[in-house]
Amino acid sequence: MIIIPARLSSSRLPNKVLAQINNIPMIIHCANVAKQIDDVLIAADSQEVIDICKKYGFNAVMTDKNHQSGSDRIKEAADIIGLKENDIVINMQGDEPFLEPEILEAVKKELKNLNRDFKMISCYKEINELEAEDPNLVKVVIDKDSNALYFSRSKIPYNRDNQSHTYKGHIGIYGFTKKTLDTFVNLKGHLEHIEKLEQLRVIENGYKIKMIKVHTKSFGIDTKEDLEKAREYAKSRN
């Protein structure tokens, strides 16, 4: 099951999940990608989003407006539809309309093969020095076994001697089992409130997130400038 959190009241770009790209709402672009891989559910916080999703043939459920993170929202949605603890849940962001379906497939496959009790997967792509300067593009550092050591909006690791270095840009997609998702949303942490990155509560509590390297042209849409970039990119693909 792929669950897409769709919070209408985004602070940086209000109503962005309904922003039109090629005359189709952003959330529908995301759902059309997801349906190529698995069943899709939109976890909404407004009736307007639900009505639009249904218009395009997608299932959507109402969730609490006050959730602090997307994963908290998809947990409620997973409870509403009665997913079991071993069911796979993929959290796909509602602001990445150009995410390639093969990335979702890779997360699903890797999650099935992950041999640990706390099963959580995410992704990264290689980025350059200039891209790493963007605080909206989250960076991750990993250990030798491809587990995340830390995520930050800052440029990490700090390149003291200005050596040639390729950074790892986090892609905000997560795969869990329902059991792991339940554990995750009940964790408490301090770091996530500083960086505004929910995944930090996992690391702060001693759990691991397995990272997989992917190649993608996708990008998150957080600002008006991002939205204009997305509209131009969509035109170029036609």
C-alpha positions as CSV (number, residue, x, y, z in Angstrom):
1,M,0.0,0.0,0.0
2,I,1.3,3.4,-1.0
3,I,-0.1,6.2,1.2
4,I,0.4,9.8,0.2
5,P,-0.1,12.5,2.9
6,A,-1.9,15.5,1.5
7,R,-1.8,18.4,4.0
8,L,-3.6,21.4,2.4
9,S,-2.3,24.0,4.9
10,S,1.4,24.0,3.9
11,S,3.2,26.9,5.4
12,R,5.7,27.6,2.7
13,L,3.4,27.1,-0.3
14,P,-0.3,27.0,0.8
15,N,-2.6,24.5,-1.0
16,K,0.4,23.2,-2.9
17,V,-1.0,19.6,-3.2
18,L,-3.8,21.1,-5.3
19,A,-1.5,23.3,-7.4
20,Q,-2.1,22.7,-11.1
21,I,0.7,21.2,-13.2
22,N,-0.4,20.7,-16.8
23,N,-4.0,21.3,-15.6
24,I,-3.9,18.4,-13.2
25,P,-3.5,18.8,-9.4
26,M,-0.1,17.9,-8.0
27,I,-1.5,15.2,-5.7
28,I,-3.1,13.5,-8.7
29,H,0.3,13.5,-10.5
30,C,1.8,11.7,-7.5
31,A,-1.1,9.2,-7.2
32,N,-0.8,8.4,-10.9
33,V,2.9,7.5,-10.4
34,A,2.1,5.4,-7.3
35,K,-0.7,3.4,-8.8
36,Q,1.8,1.8,-11.3
37,I,3.4,0.0,-8.3
38,D,0.7,-0.7,-5.7
39,D,-2.7,0.3,-4.3
40,V,-2.9,4.0,-3.4
41,L,-4.5,5.9,-0.6
42,I,-4.4,9.6,0.0
43,A,-4.4,10.7,3.7
44,A,-6.0,14.1,3.5
45,D,-6.8,16.9,6.0
46,S,-9.6,18.6,4.0
47,Q,-12.8,17.6,2.2
48,E,-11.7,19.5,-0.8
49,V,-8.7,17.2,-1.3
50,I,-10.9,14.1,-0.8
51,D,-13.4,15.3,-3.3
52,I,-10.7,16.0,-6.0
53,C,-9.1,12.6,-5.4
54,K,-12.4,10.8,-5.8
55,K,-13.0,12.8,-9.0
56,Y,-9.9,11.2,-10.4
57,G,-10.7,7.8,-9.1
58,F,-8.4,7.6,-6.0
59,N,-9.4,6.5,-2.5
60,A,-8.8,9.2,0.2
61,V,-9.5,9.3,3.9
62,M,-9.9,12.3,6.3
63,T,-7.1,12.6,8.9
64,D,-6.5,15.0,11.8
65,K,-5.4,18.5,10.8
66,N,-3.0,18.7,13.7
67,H,-0.5,16.0,12.8
68,Q,3.1,17.1,13.2
69,S,4.5,15.0,10.4
70,G,3.5,13.1,7.3
71,S,4.2,9.7,8.9
72,D,1.9,10.5,11.8
73,R,-0.8,11.2,9.2
74,I,-0.2,8.0,7.2
75,K,-0.3,6.0,10.4
76,E,-3.8,7.3,11.1
77,A,-4.8,6.4,7.5
78,A,-3.3,2.9,7.8
79,D,-5.3,2.4,11.0
80,I,-8.5,3.6,9.4
81,I,-8.3,1.0,6.6
82,G,-7.1,-1.7,9.0
83,L,-3.7,-2.6,7.8
84,K,-2.0,-5.5,9.6
85,E,1.4,-5.3,11.3
86,N,3.3,-7.1,8.6
87,D,1.8,-5.1,5.7
88,I,4.1,-2.9,3.8
89,V,3.4,0.8,3.8
90,I,5.2,3.3,1.6
91,N,5.0,7.0,2.4
92,M,5.3,8.9,-0.8
93,Q,5.4,12.7,-0.6
94,G,2.5,14.6,-2.2
95,D,4.9,17.2,-3.6
96,E,7.1,15.0,-5.8
97,P,5.0,14.6,-8.9
98,F,8.0,13.5,-11.1
99,L,9.2,10.6,-8.9
100,E,10.0,7.6,-11.1
101,P,7.8,4.5,-10.3
102,E,10.9,2.3,-10.3
103,I,12.1,4.0,-7.1
104,L,8.9,3.0,-5.4
105,E,9.4,-0.5,-6.7
106,A,13.0,-0.5,-5.3
107,V,11.8,0.6,-1.9
108,K,9.2,-2.1,-1.8
109,K,11.7,-4.8,-2.9
110,E,14.4,-3.8,-0.4
111,L,11.9,-3.7,2.4
112,K,10.8,-7.3,1.7
113,N,14.5,-8.3,1.9
114,L,15.4,-6.4,5.0
115,N,16.2,-8.8,7.8
116,R,15.6,-6.8,11.0
117,D,12.8,-6.2,13.4
118,F,12.6,-2.4,12.9
119,K,12.1,-2.2,9.1
120,M,12.5,1.2,7.6
121,I,13.9,2.2,4.2
122,S,14.6,5.5,2.5
123,C,16.5,6.8,-0.5
124,Y,19.2,9.2,-1.6
125,K,20.7,10.6,-4.8
126,E,24.1,12.0,-5.4
127,I,24.2,15.8,-5.5
128,N,27.0,18.4,-6.1
129,E,28.5,21.1,-3.9
130,L,26.1,23.8,-5.1
131,E,23.0,21.7,-4.7
132,A,24.1,20.8,-1.2
133,E,23.9,24.5,-0.2
134,D,20.1,24.4,-0.5
135,P,18.5,23.9,3.0
136,N,15.3,22.6,1.3
137,L,17.3,19.7,-0.1
138,V,18.1,17.5,3.0
139,K,21.5,15.9,3.2
140,V,22.3,12.5,4.7
141,V,25.5,10.7,5.7
142,I,25.6,7.0,5.9
143,D,27.7,4.2,7.5
144,K,29.5,1.4,5.7
145,D,26.3,-0.7,5.7
146,S,24.2,2.1,4.1
147,N,22.4,3.0,7.3
148,A,21.7,6.7,7.9
149,L,24.0,8.3,10.5
150,Y,22.4,11.8,10.3
151,F,20.1,14.0,8.2
152,S,20.5,17.7,8.0
153,R,19.4,20.8,6.2
154,S,23.0,21.9,6.6
155,K,25.8,20.9,4.3
156,I,27.1,17.6,5.8
157,P,29.7,16.4,6.1
158,Y,31.6,19.6,6.6
159,N,34.3,19.8,3.9
160,R,37.1,21.4,5.8
161,D,39.8,21.1,3.2
162,N,37.6,21.7,0.2
163,Q,38.3,18.3,-1.3
164,S,36.3,17.1,-4.2
165,H,33.2,15.5,-2.7
166,T,29.8,14.2,-3.8
167,Y,27.0,14.8,-1.3
168,K,24.0,12.6,-0.7
169,G,20.6,14.3,-1.1
170,H,17.8,12.7,0.8
171,I,14.6,11.8,-1.1
172,G,11.6,12.0,1.2
173,I,10.1,8.6,0.6
174,Y,9.9,6.0,3.3
175,G,9.0,2.3,3.4
176,F,8.0,0.5,6.6
177,T,6.1,-2.4,7.9
178,K,2.9,-1.3,9.7
179,K,4.5,-2.5,12.9
180,T,7.6,-0.3,12.4
181,L,5.3,2.6,11.4
182,D,3.5,2.2,14.7
183,T,6.8,2.2,16.6
184,F,8.1,5.2,14.7
185,V,5.2,7.6,15.4
186,N,5.4,6.9,19.1
187,L,9.0,7.8,19.4
188,K,10.0,11.1,20.9
189,G,13.0,13.2,20.0
190,H,14.5,16.7,20.3
191,L,16.5,16.9,17.0
192,E,13.6,16.7,14.7
193,H,12.1,19.9,16.1
194,I,15.4,21.8,15.5
195,E,15.9,20.6,11.9
196,K,12.2,20.1,11.2
197,L,13.0,16.6,10.0
198,E,10.8,13.8,11.4
199,Q,13.3,11.0,10.5
200,L,15.7,12.2,13.1
201,R,13.6,10.8,15.9
202,V,14.5,7.3,14.6
203,I,18.2,7.9,14.8
204,E,18.0,9.7,18.1
205,N,16.2,6.7,19.6
206,G,18.9,4.2,18.4
207,Y,17.0,2.7,15.5
208,K,18.3,2.4,11.9
209,I,17.1,3.6,8.5
210,K,18.5,1.6,5.6
211,M,19.3,3.9,2.7
212,I,19.3,3.0,-1.0
213,K,21.0,4.9,-3.7
214,V,18.7,5.9,-6.7
215,H,19.0,7.9,-9.8
216,T,16.2,10.4,-10.3
217,K,15.2,13.7,-11.9
218,S,12.5,14.2,-9.3
219,F,12.5,17.2,-7.0
220,G,10.3,18.4,-4.1
221,I,8.1,21.4,-4.5
222,D,8.3,23.7,-1.5
223,T,8.2,27.2,-2.9
224,K,6.6,29.3,-5.7
225,E,9.9,29.1,-7.6
226,D,9.8,25.3,-7.3
227,L,6.2,25.3,-8.6
228,E,7.2,27.3,-11.7
229,K,10.2,25.1,-12.2
230,A,7.8,22.1,-12.1
231,R,5.4,23.6,-14.6
232,E,8.2,24.3,-17.0
233,Y,9.7,20.8,-16.5
234,A,6.2,19.2,-17.2
235,K,5.9,21.2,-20.4
236,S,9.4,19.9,-21.5
237,R,8.3,16.3,-21.1
238,N,5.2,16.6,-23.3
